[in-house]
Amino acid sequence: MNSFPLKSNGYPPALLSWWVWGLGAVFYCYGFFQRVAPGVLTDQLMADFQMGATALGNLSAFYFYSYVAMQIPTGILADFWGPRKLLTTGAIVAGLGSIIFALAPTPLFANMGRLLIGGAVAVAWVVMLKLATHWFAPNRFAMITGLALFCGVIGAVCAGVPLRMLADNFGWRPVMTVSGAFTLGISVAIWIVVRDDPSEKGFKSYARIKHMKQNIRGKAISEGLKSVFRHKNILLLTLAPGGIVGPVLAFAGLWGVPFFTTHYHFSASLSAALLSAVSGICNMGIMMGPMLLQPAMGWILDRHWTGLMENGIRIYELEAYRWAFTLMLGWAVISCISLMLTRETACRQMT
């Protein structure tokens, strides 16, 4: 029996709607946390796994490999499988991936954990928007979207100074283990509370479910994807944001902390505070930039490594960082060119 009172108009009460959507937002926050977490743990990860910049760049980028690969399947799964099952599964896989990463004896297992995390948290954004269309009035959609992005910023901030302080006091492995256990707990709460549509709890839905299902059945998925990629603007606007967001996340999400601590003598906590503010404003949808830039920059750093080490951690010269950072500038130039080649549609529907 439903424990929430039925509103006079039949729609779900605000408290229930916020609970359903809020659990998805917590999971989304966790995704942002995991995205930038390696940036403040570079020294500990390199020392623990005895890895250089190339290997560390790949470790961080494994998150983005699966994250990018899951973008299109996520939308399809959200329509056919439903938000509740998809979000619950994502939280379980992310929690297990975090624990595998935390307990990893070798870089191979650490990469596997990061791969699972990236693919799992990729479902959060689309599912949150789908839940918002079912559980909230249409005139609140813009506000809900803004709040979702704000939750992501909170996750990025938590992966800055707070994460560094916890890692310094308890070690990065226990902290990541606890975060994985927390996410598994979130998966249980999602399964208990979240429903795909208010009608499953006896309320009236804000979404036109029948109309949506007819649209899904009426057009083959493959044909829909082909029609999307036939537009030149789609391809160009996929490439351009990667060069805008990519340099920011490659710097703020991984290589900024060792750069500041080595060459400007900032403390790790101060570096993390500066960079978490930058990374928090990045849009989560564009992941191709960091996926390619982080390992590529690591490869260049290793190529220019002079052999200097401190406490078992490789120290890279300023000149090595300068060569690596040229990749960020190069992709930014490519983004500008791509934007100039796009056709202005003035928000008209493309046919």
KAFENGI-V518238 format. One record per residue. PHI is phi in whole degrees, 0 to 359 (NA if undefined). D_FIRST is the distance of its C-alpha to the first C-alpha in Angstrom with 2 decimals. Layout:
phi: <PHI & PHI>
d_first: <D_FIRST & D_FIRST>
//
This chain:
phi: <NA & 286 & 273 & 265 & 292 & 283 & 288 & 298 & 269 & 89 & 281 & 294 & 293 & 300 & 299 & 294 & 300 & 291 & 296 & 299 & 289 & 297 & 294 & 295 & 293 & 297 & 295 & 297 & 301 & 296 & 299 & 294 & 301 & 290 & 297 & 255 & 304 & 300 & 297 & 259 & 244 & 304 & 294 & 291 & 293 & 295 & 288 & 293 & 260 & 52 & 243 & 265 & 294 & 298 & 295 & 293 & 300 & 292 & 301 & 292 & 286 & 302 & 302 & 283 & 304 & 285 & 298 & 295 & 297 & 270 & 298 & 288 & 303 & 299 & 297 & 293 & 295 & 297 & 282 & 267 & 264 & 99 & 300 & 298 & 295 & 293 & 292 & 297 & 298 & 300 & 293 & 296 & 296 & 296 & 296 & 295 & 297 & 295 & 292 & 299 & 299 & 292 & 262 & 301 & 278 & 223 & 303 & 300 & 291 & 296 & 298 & 298 & 298 & 296 & 297 & 294 & 298 & 300 & 294 & 286 & 286 & 297 & 280 & 297 & 296 & 298 & 295 & 300 & 293 & 293 & 297 & 297 & 290 & 268 & 256 & 230 & 295 & 304 & 287 & 256 & 297 & 297 & 295 & 297 & 298 & 297 & 295 & 297 & 296 & 298 & 298 & 297 & 299 & 300 & 298 & 295 & 295 & 297 & 276 & 262 & 300 & 302 & 295 & 296 & 296 & 295 & 294 & 293 & 271 & 240 & 95 & 289 & 294 & 300 & 296 & 292 & 296 & 296 & 296 & 294 & 297 & 300 & 292 & 297 & 296 & 298 & 298 & 294 & 298 & 299 & 296 & 284 & 264 & 287 & 229 & 299 & 211 & 302 & 298 & 289 & 248 & 88 & 252 & 277 & 269 & 275 & 260 & 269 & 296 & 299 & 296 & 295 & 294 & 298 & 296 & 295 & 286 & 284 & 225 & 296 & 298 & 297 & 294 & 296 & 295 & 298 & 293 & 292 & 280 & 287 & 275 & 300 & 301 & 299 & 294 & 294 & 281 & 282 & 286 & 298 & 296 & 299 & 281 & 274 & 279 & 307 & 300 & 295 & 286 & 294 & 278 & 286 & 269 & 210 & 266 & 292 & 298 & 296 & 294 & 292 & 289 & 280 & 251 & 239 & 59 & 285 & 287 & 298 & 293 & 294 & 300 & 296 & 296 & 294 & 280 & 293 & 294 & 287 & 293 & 293 & 271 & 287 & 286 & 284 & 285 & 251 & 244 & 294 & 303 & 295 & 302 & 269 & 289 & 300 & 291 & 295 & 295 & 296 & 296 & 294 & 299 & 293 & 296 & 256 & 289 & 267 & 97 & 286 & 224 & 219 & 57 & 79 & 246 & 292 & 249 & 256 & 291 & 300 & 298 & 295 & 296 & 298 & 296 & 295 & 289 & 296 & 297 & 296 & 295 & 298 & 291 & 297 & 296 & 300 & 297 & 298 & 295 & 299 & 295 & 291 & 274 & 286 & 259 & 290 & 253 & 52 & 65 & 279 & 293 & 276 & 235>
d_first: <0.00 & 3.80 & 6.28 & 9.09 & 10.77 & 11.81 & 15.55 & 18.07 & 19.21 & 15.89 & 16.47 & 14.37 & 15.32 & 18.31 & 17.02 & 14.37 & 17.15 & 19.62 & 17.63 & 17.30 & 20.94 & 22.22 & 21.60 & 23.70 & 26.22 & 26.60 & 27.40 & 29.82 & 31.43 & 31.98 & 33.67 & 36.12 & 36.77 & 37.76 & 39.83 & 42.32 & 42.10 & 45.26 & 47.27 & 47.32 & 47.67 & 50.69 & 53.15 & 50.91 & 49.91 & 53.53 & 54.75 & 52.11 & 52.53 & 56.21 & 55.64 & 57.46 & 56.34 & 55.92 & 53.63 & 51.58 & 51.30 & 50.02 & 47.54 & 46.03 & 46.27 & 44.37 & 41.21 & 42.39 & 43.51 & 40.04 & 38.49 & 40.81 & 40.39 & 36.58 & 36.65 & 36.85 & 34.72 & 31.92 & 31.66 & 31.74 & 29.14 & 26.78 & 27.06 & 26.91 & 24.81 & 22.35 & 22.02 & 19.37 & 21.56 & 24.73 & 23.90 & 22.68 & 25.82 & 27.99 & 26.91 & 27.54 & 30.92 & 31.89 & 31.18 & 33.22 & 35.90 & 36.23 & 36.69 & 39.23 & 41.04 & 41.09 & 42.44 & 44.74 & 48.19 & 49.81 & 49.47 & 48.33 & 45.11 & 44.67 & 45.04 & 42.50 & 39.97 & 40.66 & 40.39 & 36.90 & 35.81 & 37.22 & 35.68 & 32.23 & 32.03 & 33.44 & 30.03 & 28.62 & 30.35 & 29.59 & 25.91 & 25.61 & 27.28 & 25.11 & 21.88 & 23.63 & 24.37 & 20.76 & 19.09 & 22.02 & 24.35 & 27.65 & 29.73 & 28.15 & 28.98 & 32.37 & 31.07 & 28.39 & 31.20 & 33.40 & 30.83 & 30.38 & 34.13 & 34.20 & 31.83 & 34.35 & 37.15 & 35.46 & 35.31 & 38.97 & 39.97 & 38.27 & 40.35 & 43.48 & 44.69 & 41.64 & 41.75 & 45.52 & 45.44 & 42.89 & 44.93 & 48.13 & 46.77 & 44.70 & 45.78 & 44.07 & 42.81 & 40.66 & 39.27 & 38.31 & 36.84 & 34.56 & 33.58 & 32.69 & 30.57 & 28.77 & 28.05 & 26.67 & 24.27 & 23.32 & 22.64 & 20.02 & 18.30 & 18.58 & 16.98 & 13.91 & 13.55 & 15.48 & 14.58 & 17.50 & 16.31 & 13.85 & 13.24 & 11.34 & 8.55 & 9.25 & 12.24 & 15.92 & 18.08 & 21.43 & 23.03 & 24.72 & 23.30 & 25.32 & 28.48 & 28.09 & 27.68 & 30.75 & 32.76 & 31.93 & 32.99 & 35.99 & 37.90 & 38.75 & 37.97 & 41.56 & 43.00 & 40.79 & 42.02 & 45.59 & 45.40 & 44.17 & 46.95 & 49.63 & 49.67 & 52.15 & 50.26 & 47.24 & 49.47 & 51.42 & 48.42 & 46.93 & 50.15 & 50.80 & 47.72 & 48.21 & 51.56 & 50.19 & 47.20 & 48.79 & 51.59 & 49.29 & 46.89 & 49.81 & 51.48 & 48.63 & 46.41 & 49.12 & 52.81 & 52.93 & 52.53 & 55.41 & 57.52 & 57.16 & 57.59 & 60.61 & 62.56 & 61.50 & 60.86 & 57.46 & 55.23 & 52.32 & 49.86 & 51.67 & 51.84 & 48.13 & 47.46 & 49.65 & 48.25 & 44.56 & 45.06 & 46.64 & 44.21 & 41.17 & 42.22 & 42.52 & 40.35 & 38.35 & 38.88 & 42.56 & 43.18 & 46.25 & 48.65 & 47.74 & 47.17 & 50.86 & 52.41 & 51.25 & 52.86 & 55.81 & 56.56 & 56.31 & 58.81 & 61.24 & 60.93 & 61.77 & 64.67 & 66.13 & 65.45 & 68.68 & 67.69 & 66.92 & 64.30 & 63.04 & 61.14 & 60.52 & 59.03 & 60.83 & 62.24 & 62.86 & 65.66 & 65.18 & 66.91 & 64.36 & 61.49 & 63.45 & 63.84 & 60.15 & 59.08 & 61.21 & 58.52 & 56.12 & 58.80 & 59.52 & 55.96 & 55.77 & 58.88 & 57.37 & 54.30 & 56.57 & 58.49 & 55.34 & 54.12 & 57.52 & 57.41 & 54.08 & 54.18 & 52.74 & 50.26 & 49.54 & 45.83 & 46.65 & 44.74 & 46.87 & 47.79>
//
